[in-house]
């Protein structure tokens, strides 16, 4: 796990290994985290759920450009974001070979009327 990975994600991985043992398949997961970009965004974002989990199964990688290939998907459900406020969100993919200065990060804005 990268040192700068969010603590809640590291705790999830560690707790899963304590409860279920070390799963070699989970070691191949491309983990995902989403957070507010600044303190006001963190305050307004509210709780989130990741579906089906906090990342992409490693079986989807490397990505291939074939007709039958199904691209991986992780959905983030924002349970109770603040209404009427623009929230800046940053999501990151976590793996040893991702350098966040260059790749593995997406930014978007969320506003709920």
Wavefront OBJ file of the C-alpha trace (Angstrom):
o trace
v 0.000 0.000 0.000
v 1.372 3.418 -0.881
v 2.143 5.579 2.153
v -0.030 8.434 0.907
v -3.094 6.198 0.421
v -5.993 7.412 2.622
v -6.069 5.815 6.067
v -9.663 4.588 5.715
v -8.687 2.602 2.626
v -5.580 1.125 4.271
v -7.726 0.204 7.305
v -10.305 -1.479 5.047
v -7.590 -3.583 3.376
v -5.936 -4.525 6.695
v -9.246 -5.377 8.400
v -10.289 -7.500 5.436
v -7.023 -9.440 5.688
v -7.504 -9.917 9.453
v -11.058 -11.243 9.018
v -10.617 -13.274 5.819
v -6.875 -13.871 5.661
v -4.586 -12.728 2.894
v -6.467 -13.067 -0.376
v -4.107 -13.100 -3.377
v -6.910 -11.743 -5.577
v -7.292 -8.651 -3.361
v -3.592 -7.998 -3.775
v -4.323 -7.438 -7.487
v -7.076 -4.858 -6.915
v -6.668 -1.342 -8.296
v -8.002 0.556 -5.270
v -10.061 3.753 -5.602
v -10.631 6.634 -3.181
v -12.706 9.800 -3.559
v -12.476 12.859 -1.320
v -13.354 16.523 -1.255
v -10.543 18.648 -2.670
v -10.468 21.252 0.102
v -11.845 21.494 3.687
v -15.206 22.961 2.599
v -15.628 20.139 0.063
v -14.752 17.523 2.694
v -17.381 19.037 4.982
v -20.064 19.081 2.267
v -19.429 15.772 0.510
v -21.073 13.536 3.135
v -20.769 9.757 3.365
v -20.079 7.684 0.241
v -20.537 4.092 -0.845
v -18.398 2.374 -3.482
v -20.029 -0.292 -5.631
v -19.214 -3.096 -5.988
v -16.216 -2.268 -3.762
v -13.337 0.185 -3.267
v -11.678 -0.746 -6.541
v -11.301 -2.668 -9.764
v -10.609 -6.381 -9.856
v -7.136 -7.039 -11.248
v -8.620 -9.505 -13.732
v -9.609 -6.491 -15.876
v -6.000 -5.471 -16.385
v -4.204 -4.987 -18.603
v -6.946 -3.255 -20.570
v -7.436 -4.831 -23.970
v -9.179 -3.353 -26.966
v -11.271 -6.356 -28.009
v -14.935 -6.594 -28.848
v -15.826 -8.927 -25.945
v -13.780 -7.032 -23.324
v -15.863 -5.533 -20.510
v -14.355 -2.385 -19.078
v -14.282 -2.239 -15.283
v -16.584 0.111 -13.421
v -16.741 1.442 -9.889
v -19.734 3.557 -8.947
v -19.556 6.063 -6.109
v -22.854 6.821 -4.395
v -22.876 10.130 -2.544
v -25.406 9.465 0.225
v -26.083 12.958 1.557
v -24.091 15.681 -0.196
v -24.895 19.256 0.805
v -27.596 20.760 -1.417
v -27.063 23.939 -3.386
v -23.298 23.841 -2.905
v -20.687 23.129 -5.582
v -18.462 20.306 -4.271
v -15.052 19.658 -5.870
v -14.177 15.971 -5.763
v -10.928 14.179 -6.494
v -10.809 10.425 -7.043
v -7.538 8.509 -7.165
v -6.560 5.048 -8.306
v -4.032 3.317 -6.051
v -1.365 0.875 -7.185
v 2.399 0.764 -6.805
v 3.026 1.806 -10.396
v 0.729 4.871 -10.388
v 2.425 8.234 -9.996
v -0.300 10.683 -8.983
v 1.635 13.676 -10.275
v 1.185 12.244 -13.782
v -1.800 9.864 -13.803
v -4.412 8.025 -11.789
v -6.419 11.063 -10.676
v -9.723 12.481 -11.860
v -11.404 15.712 -10.736
v -15.090 16.543 -11.057
v -17.717 18.790 -9.552
v -20.989 17.780 -7.910
v -23.973 20.019 -7.217
v -27.336 18.791 -5.991
v -30.297 21.168 -6.262
l 1 2 3 4 5 6 7 8 9 10 11 12 13 14 15 16 17 18 19 20 21 22 23 24 25 26 27 28 29 30 31 32 33 34 35 36 37 38 39 40 41 42 43 44 45 46 47 48 49 50 51 52 53 54 55 56 57 58 59 60 61 62 63 64 65 66 67 68 69 70 71 72 73 74 75 76 77 78 79 80 81 82 83 84 85 86 87 88 89 90 91 92 93 94 95 96 97 98 99 100 101 102 103 104 105 106 107 108 109 110 111 112 113
